[in-house]
């Protein structure tokens, strides 16, 4: 009985450490579904589509300096050849995607 409880405690402890490692940042799934084809999975804009459309890497100084409000406006309303996602994504999803993009800039 005690050995079973110890084993359960060890499993729970291991799961508590492993959980955050497997957790995905909010916005990651939406980014992968809607953004990665042009901006790349890593945000470096190294895809054929990005090169064709002259998409900037999220690590480009201009993109790093852009405010969240600018990213939200571009995503909501579209910019240049980027489509508008107003009505396709909720405001919360857009904010989550912007937060995820910020993780790609590090």
DRENTORKOL-3810 file (N, C-alpha, C; in nm, 4 decimals):
REM DRENTORKOL-3810
@n.u->0.0821; n.v->-0.1194; n.w->0.0000; ca.u->0.0000; ca.v->0.0000; ca.w->0.0000; c.u->0.0866; c.v->0.1259; c.w->0.0000
@n.u->0.1843; n.v->0.1320; n.w->0.0904; ca.u->0.2720; ca.v->0.2502; ca.w->0.0973; c.u->0.3541; c.v->0.2642; c.w->-0.0299
@n.u->0.3985; n.v->0.1505; n.w->-0.0834; ca.u->0.4783; ca.v->0.1573; ca.w->-0.2057; c.u->0.3946; c.v->0.2121; c.w->-0.3210
@n.u->0.2679; n.v->0.1740; n.w->-0.3273; ca.u->0.1786; ca.v->0.2251; ca.w->-0.4309; c.u->0.1572; c.v->0.3753; c.w->-0.4171
@n.u->0.1447; n.v->0.4224; n.w->-0.2936; ca.u->0.1263; ca.v->0.5659; ca.w->-0.2708; c.u->0.2520; c.v->0.6431; c.w->-0.3066
@n.u->0.3672; n.v->0.5857; n.w->-0.2746; ca.u->0.4944; ca.v->0.6510; ca.w->-0.3108; c.u->0.5065; c.v->0.6616; c.w->-0.4622
@n.u->0.4711; n.v->0.5519; n.w->-0.5293; ca.u->0.4796; ca.v->0.5507; ca.w->-0.6758; c.u->0.3853; c.v->0.6568; c.w->-0.7342
@n.u->0.2646; n.v->0.6667; n.w->-0.6809; ca.u->0.1692; ca.v->0.7665; ca.w->-0.7279; c.u->0.2237; c.v->0.9076; c.w->-0.7041
@n.u->0.2852; n.v->0.9297; n.w->-0.5877; ca.u->0.3425; ca.v->1.0608; ca.w->-0.5571; c.u->0.4548; c.v->1.0944; c.w->-0.6536
@n.u->0.5383; n.v->0.9975; n.w->-0.6867; ca.u->0.6486; ca.v->1.0199; ca.w->-0.7806; c.u->0.5934; c.v->1.0534; c.w->-0.9191
@n.u->0.4906; n.v->0.9824; n.w->-0.9606; ca.u->0.4308; ca.v->1.0077; ca.w->-1.0921; c.u->0.3693; c.v->1.1475; c.w->-1.0967
@n.u->0.2978; n.v->1.1851; n.w->-0.9918; ca.u->0.2383; ca.v->1.3186; ca.w->-0.9874; c.u->0.3441; c.v->1.4277; c.w->-0.9865
@n.u->0.4510; n.v->1.4048; n.w->-0.9122; ca.u->0.5596; ca.v->1.5021; ca.w->-0.9077; c.u->0.6241; c.v->1.5165; c.w->-1.0446
@n.u->0.6503; n.v->1.4051; n.w->-1.1113; ca.u->0.7102; ca.v->1.4092; ca.w->-1.2449; c.u->0.6178; c.v->1.4796; c.w->-1.3438
@n.u->0.4878; n.v->1.4524; n.w->-1.3333; ca.u->0.3919; ca.v->1.5163; ca.w->-1.4232; c.u->0.3861; c.v->1.6672; c.w->-1.3999
@n.u->0.4015; n.v->1.7086; n.w->-1.2751; ca.u->0.3958; ca.v->1.8523; ca.w->-1.2474; c.u->0.5156; c.v->1.9252; c.w->-1.3072
@n.u->0.6294; n.v->1.8586; n.w->-1.3155; ca.u->0.7461; ca.v->1.9202; ca.w->-1.3785; c.u->0.7381; c.v->1.9124; c.w->-1.5300
@n.u->0.6825; n.v->1.8051; n.w->-1.5820; ca.u->0.6756; ca.v->1.7864; ca.w->-1.7267; c.u->0.5648; c.v->1.8691; c.w->-1.7887
@n.u->0.4571; n.v->1.8966; n.w->-1.7148; ca.u->0.3418; ca.v->1.9681; ca.w->-1.7684; c.u->0.3776; c.v->2.0977; c.w->-1.8374
@n.u->0.4464; n.v->2.1905; n.w->-1.7693; ca.u->0.4792; ca.v->2.3172; ca.w->-1.8345; c.u->0.5681; c.v->2.3008; c.w->-1.9576
@n.u->0.6511; n.v->2.1980; n.w->-1.9597; ca.u->0.7392; ca.v->2.1776; ca.w->-2.0744; c.u->0.6591; c.v->2.1426; c.w->-2.1988
@n.u->0.5428; n.v->2.0785; n.w->-2.1791; ca.u->0.4611; ca.v->2.0383; ca.w->-2.2921; c.u->0.3523; c.v->2.1399; c.w->-2.3239
@n.u->0.3340; n.v->2.2360; n.w->-2.2372; ca.u->0.2308; ca.v->2.3370; ca.w->-2.2592; c.u->0.2722; c.v->2.4283; c.w->-2.3732
@n.u->0.1758; n.v->2.4619; n.w->-2.4556; ca.u->0.2027; ca.v->2.5493; ca.w->-2.5685; c.u->0.1560; c.v->2.6898; c.w->-2.5345
@n.u->0.2275; n.v->2.7863; n.w->-2.5818; ca.u->0.1906; ca.v->2.9257; ca.w->-2.5576; c.u->0.0557; c.v->2.9542; c.w->-2.6221
@n.u->-0.0281; n.v->3.0359; n.w->-2.5553; ca.u->-0.1538; ca.v->3.0750; ca.w->-2.6192; c.u->-0.1240; c.v->3.1411; c.w->-2.7539
@n.u->-0.2014; n.v->3.1096; n.w->-2.8515; ca.u->-0.1808; ca.v->3.1673; ca.w->-2.9843; c.u->-0.0971; c.v->3.0809; c.w->-3.0767
@n.u->-0.0268; n.v->2.9834; n.w->-3.0228; ca.u->0.0615; ca.v->2.9004; ca.w->-3.1057; c.u->-0.0169; c.v->2.8221; c.w->-3.2110
@n.u->-0.1284; n.v->2.7622; n.w->-3.1719; ca.u->-0.2078; ca.v->2.6846; ca.w->-3.2677; c.u->-0.2660; c.v->2.7741; c.w->-3.3765
@n.u->-0.3158; n.v->2.8895; n.w->-3.3368; ca.u->-0.3704; ca.v->2.9835; ca.w->-3.4350; c.u->-0.2602; c.v->3.0316; c.w->-3.5284
@n.u->-0.1434; n.v->3.0619; n.w->-3.4728; ca.u->-0.0294; ca.v->3.1051; ca.w->-3.5550; c.u->0.0047; c.v->2.9969; c.w->-3.6573
@n.u->0.0132; n.v->2.8728; n.w->-3.6109; ca.u->0.0491; ca.v->2.7631; ca.w->-3.7025; c.u->-0.0547; c.v->2.7454; c.w->-3.8126
@n.u->-0.1816; n.v->2.7646; n.w->-3.7777; ca.u->-0.2893; ca.v->2.7453; ca.w->-3.8750; c.u->-0.3034; c.v->2.8620; c.w->-3.9723
@n.u->-0.2813; n.v->2.9847; n.w->-3.9256; ca.u->-0.3117; ca.v->3.1020; ca.w->-4.0071; c.u->-0.1906; c.v->3.1805; c.w->-4.0551
@n.u->-0.0779; n.v->3.1713; n.w->-3.9855; ca.u->0.0347; ca.v->3.2619; ca.w->-4.0122; c.u->0.1608; c.v->3.1934; c.w->-4.0642
@n.u->0.1838; n.v->3.0714; n.w->-4.0195; ca.u->0.3121; ca.v->3.0047; ca.w->-4.0457; c.u->0.3399; c.v->2.9826; c.w->-4.1935
@n.u->0.2362; n.v->2.9674; n.w->-4.2751; ca.u->0.2615; ca.v->2.9398; ca.w->-4.4171; c.u->0.3364; c.v->3.0547; c.w->-4.4845
@n.u->0.3164; n.v->3.1756; n.w->-4.4376; ca.u->0.3877; ca.v->3.2900; ca.w->-4.4948; c.u->0.5043; c.v->3.3339; c.w->-4.4065
@n.u->0.4795; n.v->3.3429; n.w->-4.2772; ca.u->0.5816; ca.v->3.3944; ca.w->-4.1856; c.u->0.6804; c.v->3.2880; c.w->-4.1391
@n.u->0.6490; n.v->3.1616; n.w->-4.1642; ca.u->0.7351; ca.v->3.0518; ca.w->-4.1225; c.u->0.7040; c.v->3.0092; c.w->-3.9794
@n.u->0.7271; n.v->2.8826; n.w->-3.9501; ca.u->0.6997; ca.v->2.8298; ca.w->-3.8162; c.u->0.7800; c.v->2.9033; c.w->-3.7103
@n.u->0.8989; n.v->2.9505; n.w->-3.7489; ca.u->0.9877; ca.v->3.0203; ca.w->-3.6550; c.u->0.9781; c.v->3.1724; c.w->-3.6671
@n.u->0.8938; n.v->3.2216; n.w->-3.7578; ca.u->0.8758; ca.v->3.3655; ca.w->-3.7743; c.u->0.9864; c.v->3.4355; c.w->-3.8513
@n.u->1.0771; n.v->3.3584; n.w->-3.9100; ca.u->1.1912; ca.v->3.4182; ca.w->-3.9797; c.u->1.1619; c.v->3.4527; c.w->-4.1260
@n.u->1.0415; n.v->3.4229; n.w->-4.1714; ca.u->0.9996; ca.v->3.4556; ca.w->-4.3086; c.u->1.0931; c.v->3.3946; c.w->-4.4131
@n.u->1.1326; n.v->3.2713; n.w->-4.3892; ca.u->1.2224; ca.v->3.2030; ca.w->-4.4824; c.u->1.1467; c.v->3.1074; c.w->-4.5742
@n.u->1.0157; n.v->3.1207; n.w->-4.5810; ca.u->0.9353; ca.v->3.0342; ca.w->-4.6667; c.u->0.9347; c.v->3.0889; c.w->-4.8095
@n.u->0.9076; n.v->3.0036; n.w->-4.9081; ca.u->0.8974; ca.v->3.0536; ca.w->-5.0460; c.u->0.7913; c.v->3.1640; c.w->-5.0589
@n.u->0.6790; n.v->3.1468; n.w->-4.9889; ca.u->0.5730; ca.v->3.2474; ca.w->-4.9940; c.u->0.6227; c.v->3.3802; c.w->-4.9378
@n.u->0.6941; n.v->3.3753; n.w->-4.8264; ca.u->0.7452; ca.v->3.4981; ca.w->-4.7639; c.u->0.8436; c.v->3.5684; c.w->-4.8565
@n.u->0.9299; n.v->3.4910; n.w->-4.9186; ca.u->1.0278; ca.v->3.5503; ca.w->-5.0098; c.u->0.9582; c.v->3.6139; c.w->-5.1293
@n.u->0.8561; n.v->3.5464; n.w->-5.1809; ca.u->0.7809; ca.v->3.5982; ca.w->-5.2954; c.u->0.7076; c.v->3.7274; c.w->-5.2600
@n.u->0.6535; n.v->3.7340; n.w->-5.1385; ca.u->0.5762; ca.v->3.8508; ca.w->-5.0960; c.u->0.6602; c.v->3.9550; c.w->-5.0225
@n.u->0.7892; n.v->3.9266; n.w->-5.0069; ca.u->0.8815; ca.v->4.0169; ca.w->-4.9361; c.u->0.8363; c.v->4.0434; c.w->-4.7915
@n.u->0.7988; n.v->3.9345; n.w->-4.7226; ca.u->0.7563; ca.v->3.9421; ca.w->-4.5831; c.u->0.8804; c.v->3.9570; c.w->-4.4954
@n.u->0.8737; n.v->4.0453; n.w->-4.3982; ca.u->0.9853; ca.v->4.0644; ca.w->-4.3052; c.u->0.9851; c.v->3.9586; c.w->-4.1963
@n.u->1.1024; n.v->3.9213; n.w->-4.1528; ca.u->1.1176; ca.v->3.8346; ca.w->-4.0362; c.u->1.0659; c.v->3.9087; c.w->-3.9140
@n.u->1.0077; n.v->3.8357; n.w->-3.8202; ca.u->0.9645; ca.v->3.8989; ca.w->-3.6963; c.u->1.0831; c.v->3.9469; c.w->-3.6136
@n.u->1.2049; n.v->3.9025; n.w->-3.6497; ca.u->1.3247; ca.v->3.9478; ca.w->-3.5796; c.u->1.3856; c.v->4.0720; c.w->-3.6453
@n.u->1.3300; n.v->4.1154; n.w->-3.7566; ca.u->1.3751; ca.v->4.2384; ca.w->-3.8217; c.u->1.3537; c.v->4.3537; c.w->-3.7232
@n.u->1.4496; n.v->4.4463; n.w->-3.7136; ca.u->1.4358; ca.v->4.5567; ca.w->-3.6176; c.u->1.3040; c.v->4.6333; c.w->-3.6282
@n.u->1.2523; n.v->4.6508; n.w->-3.7479; ca.u->1.1247; ca.v->4.7211; ca.w->-3.7636; c.u->1.0098; c.v->4.6432; c.w->-3.7013
@n.u->1.0153; n.v->4.5116; n.w->-3.7122; ca.u->0.9102; ca.v->4.4277; ca.w->-3.6536; c.u->0.9232; c.v->4.4217; c.w->-3.5018
@n.u->1.0453; n.v->4.4164; n.w->-3.4539; ca.u->1.0677; ca.v->4.4141; ca.w->-3.3088; c.u->1.0193; c.v->4.5453; c.w->-3.2471
@n.u->1.0417; n.v->4.6563; n.w->-3.3174; ca.u->1.0035; ca.v->4.7877; ca.w->-3.2659; c.u->0.8540; c.v->4.8153; c.w->-3.2790
@n.u->0.7851; n.v->4.7401; n.w->-3.3634; ca.u->0.6415; ca.v->4.7633; ca.w->-3.3832; c.u->0.5662; c.v->4.7372; c.w->-3.2531
@n.u->0.4687; n.v->4.8207; n.w->-3.2266; ca.u->0.3891; ca.v->4.8053; ca.w->-3.1045; c.u->0.2868; c.v->4.6929; c.w->-3.1222
@n.u->0.2356; n.v->4.6459; n.w->-3.0103; ca.u->0.1294; ca.v->4.5462; ca.w->-3.0166; c.u->0.0101; c.v->4.6032; c.w->-3.0924
@n.u->-0.0195; n.v->4.7303; n.w->-3.0724; ca.u->-0.1320; ca.v->4.7941; ca.w->-3.1418; c.u->-0.1126; c.v->4.7898; c.w->-3.2935
@n.u->0.0114; n.v->4.8087; n.w->-3.3387; ca.u->0.0395; ca.v->4.8013; ca.w->-3.4828; c.u->0.0189; c.v->4.6592; c.w->-3.5348
@n.u->0.0662; n.v->4.5607; n.w->-3.4589; ca.u->0.0459; ca.v->4.4209; ca.w->-3.4986; c.u->-0.1029; c.v->4.3876; c.w->-3.5012
@n.u->-0.1759; n.v->4.4341; n.w->-3.4006; ca.u->-0.3190; ca.v->4.4065; ca.w->-3.3939; c.u->-0.3903; c.v->4.4699; c.w->-3.5131
@n.u->-0.3565; n.v->4.5923; n.w->-3.5459; ca.u->-0.4184; ca.v->4.6602; ca.w->-3.6605; c.u->-0.3882; c.v->4.5874; c.w->-3.7912
@n.u->-0.2636; n.v->4.5466; n.w->-3.8097; ca.u->-0.2253; ca.v->4.4752; ca.w->-3.9322; c.u->-0.2970; c.v->4.3414; c.w->-3.9433
@n.u->-0.3088; n.v->4.2728; n.w->-3.8323; ca.u->-0.3745; ca.v->4.1429; ca.w->-3.8327; c.u->-0.5249; c.v->4.1588; c.w->-3.8522
@n.u->-0.5826; n.v->4.2547; n.w->-3.7852; ca.u->-0.7275; ca.v->4.2760; ca.w->-3.7943; c.u->-0.7679; c.v->4.3253; c.w->-3.9322
@n.u->-0.6984; n.v->4.4252; n.w->-3.9828; ca.u->-0.7391; ca.v->4.4927; ca.w->-4.1067; c.u->-0.6626; c.v->4.4500; c.w->-4.2309
@n.u->-0.5552; n.v->4.3731; n.w->-4.2117; ca.u->-0.4704; ca.v->4.3360; ca.w->-4.3232; c.u->-0.3718; c.v->4.4480; c.w->-4.3535
@n.u->-0.2671; n.v->4.4143; n.w->-4.4244; ca.u->-0.1675; ca.v->4.5153; ca.w->-4.4616; c.u->-0.0932; c.v->4.4640; c.w->-4.5846
@n.u->-0.0838; n.v->4.5495; n.w->-4.6846; ca.u->-0.0236; ca.v->4.5104; ca.w->-4.8120; c.u->-0.0936; c.v->4.3828; c.w->-4.8607
@n.u->-0.0195; n.v->4.2747; n.w->-4.8788; ca.u->-0.0812; ca.v->4.1514; ca.w->-4.9294; c.u->-0.1304; c.v->4.0585; c.w->-4.8183
@n.u->-0.1097; n.v->4.1001; n.w->-4.6932; ca.u->-0.1581; ca.v->4.0188; ca.w->-4.5820; c.u->-0.3090; c.v->4.0375; c.w->-4.5697
@n.u->-0.3824; n.v->3.9256; n.w->-4.5641; ca.u->-0.5281; ca.v->3.9380; ca.w->-4.5537; c.u->-0.5726; c.v->3.9878; c.w->-4.4167
@n.u->-0.6917; n.v->4.0434; n.w->-4.4131; ca.u->-0.7524; ca.v->4.0859; ca.w->-4.2872; c.u->-0.8126; c.v->3.9645; c.w->-4.2169
@n.u->-0.7976; n.v->3.9602; n.w->-4.0861; ca.u->-0.8539; ca.v->3.8504; ca.w->-4.0083; c.u->-0.9724; c.v->3.8954; c.w->-3.9232
@n.u->-1.0204; n.v->4.0158; n.w->-3.9468; ca.u->-1.1399; ca.v->4.0636; ca.w->-3.8767; c.u->-1.2569; c.v->3.9728; c.w->-3.9164
@n.u->-1.3263; n.v->3.9218; n.w->-3.8163; ca.u->-1.4364; ca.v->3.8303; ca.w->-3.8429; c.u->-1.3934; c.v->3.6859; c.w->-3.8594
@n.u->-1.2638; n.v->3.6633; n.w->-3.8788; ca.u->-1.2114; ca.v->3.5269; ca.w->-3.8916; c.u->-1.1482; c.v->3.4812; c.w->-3.7611
@n.u->-1.0898; n.v->3.5765; n.w->-3.6893; ca.u->-1.0311; ca.v->3.5507; ca.w->-3.5578; c.u->-1.0943; c.v->3.6465; c.w->-3.4575
@n.u->-1.1102; n.v->3.6022; n.w->-3.3359; ca.u->-1.1619; ca.v->3.6910; ca.w->-3.2324; c.u->-1.0510; c.v->3.7861; c.w->-3.1883
@n.u->-1.0904; n.v->3.8922; n.w->-3.1191; ca.u->-0.9909; ca.v->3.9854; ca.w->-3.0650; c.u->-0.8951; c.v->3.9114; c.w->-2.9720
@n.u->-0.9476; n.v->3.8195; n.w->-2.8926; ca.u->-0.8631; ca.v->3.7423; ca.w->-2.7998; c.u->-0.7641; c.v->3.6555; c.w->-2.8763
@n.u->-0.8076; n.v->3.5920; n.w->-2.9842; ca.u->-0.7165; ca.v->3.5095; ca.w->-3.0640; c.u->-0.6056; c.v->3.5947; c.w->-3.1253
@n.u->-0.6411; n.v->3.7120; n.w->-3.1735; ca.u->-0.5412; ca.v->3.8012; ca.w->-3.2331; c.u->-0.4393; c.v->3.8424; c.w->-3.1274
@n.u->-0.4857; n.v->3.8801; n.w->-3.0096; ca.u->-0.3935; ca.v->3.9178; ca.w->-2.9023; c.u->-0.3043; c.v->3.8014; c.w->-2.8631
@n.u->-0.3596; n.v->3.6791; n.w->-2.8602; ca.u->-0.2790; ca.v->3.5612; ca.w->-2.8280; c.u->-0.1731; c.v->3.5362; c.w->-2.9350
@n.u->-0.2102; n.v->3.5568; n.w->-3.0606; ca.u->-0.1129; ca.v->3.5390; ca.w->-3.1704; c.u->-0.0006; c.v->3.6413; c.w->-3.1570
@n.u->-0.0346; n.v->3.7647; n.w->-3.1255; ca.u->0.0677; ca.v->3.8688; ca.w->-3.1095; c.u->0.1602; c.v->3.8314; c.w->-2.9936
@n.u->0.1043; n.v->3.7826; n.w->-2.8854; ca.u->0.1868; ca.v->3.7385; ca.w->-2.7728; c.u->0.2792; c.v->3.6259; c.w->-2.8144
@n.u->0.2281; n.v->3.5348; n.w->-2.8949; ca.u->0.3115; ca.v->3.4242; ca.w->-2.9435; c.u->0.4220; c.v->3.4764; c.w->-3.0358
@n.u->0.3895; n.v->3.5709; n.w->-3.1209; ca.u->0.4902; ca.v->3.6298; ca.w->-3.2105; c.u->0.6022; c.v->3.6930; c.w->-3.1280
@n.u->0.5677; n.v->3.7561; n.w->-3.0181; ca.u->0.6698; ca.v->3.8153; ca.w->-2.9315; c.u->0.7659; c.v->3.7092; c.w->-2.8792
@n.u->0.7177; n.v->3.5871; n.w->-2.8564; ca.u->0.8083; ca.v->3.4804; ca.w->-2.8116; c.u->0.9039; c.v->3.4405; c.w->-2.9230
@n.u->0.8614; n.v->3.4551; n.w->-3.0474; ca.u->0.9478; ca.v->3.4213; ca.w->-3.1615; c.u->1.0566; c.v->3.5263; c.w->-3.1833
@n.u->1.0373; n.v->3.6434; n.w->-3.1272; ca.u->1.1336; ca.v->3.7527; ca.w->-3.1445; c.u->1.2498; c.v->3.7434; c.w->-3.0484
@n.u->1.2446; n.v->3.6553; n.w->-2.9532; ca.u->1.3519; ca.v->3.6438; ca.w->-2.8530; c.u->1.4667; c.v->3.5614; c.w->-2.9029
END
